[in-house]
């Protein structure tokens, strides 16, 4: 909201920025990439984060914000692997809560902020992120892409975790891939096993490319989600 203030001197503009605008402005100024990792409970989001941080050449320049009703436990698993690890004990993240965390962090020492949260069936608020990634697992079933179709329509990438379980879990890769392609044609799909450290290169390369693009071009965050669904 922009408000014109009149006084004896020249008129001044008082800019009242929303939390989303504050987040976008701060991230753009520091050229920090913000990525939301979102998916159903049990999809392997925290394990994926652990493995991602382990493989990144400079994990200390990453901040992780974990959001769930018992986020402290997941955050404890990540301490020491990232430069900053914070948690928000809430069912879903809000831009105001994310801004309270980010405003206390020196973003000039970071390249990337990763926000982990569960959900995707119901609309979620815009957090000022540059991109969102849907996380699903083989153990969750090959119908999850269709079940979370509204989320999939608005993400920049999909990560399928726990691919090492294909030999013991009924999962039709062709069904899953076809659903993903039908819902969001051309979206990047990365298949990984965090436990076996396989398939990580493609995912890490995507993440590094997005970070490098923001740093080199100073690009503005994407408007991935409309007002009806900001997953």
Buried (B, 14 or more C-beta within 10 A) or exposed (E): EEEEEEEEEEEEEEEEEBBBBBBBBBBBEBBBBBBBBBBBEEBBBBBBBBBBBEBBEEBBBBBBBBBBEEBEEBBEBBEEBBBBBBBBEEEBBBBBBBBEBBEEBEBEEBBBBBBBBBBBEEBBBBBBBBBBBBBBBBBBBBBBBBBBBBBBBBBBBBBBBBBBBBEEBEBEEEBBBBBBEEBBEEBBBBBBBBBEEEBBEBBBEBBBEBBEEBBEEEBEBEEBBEEEBBB
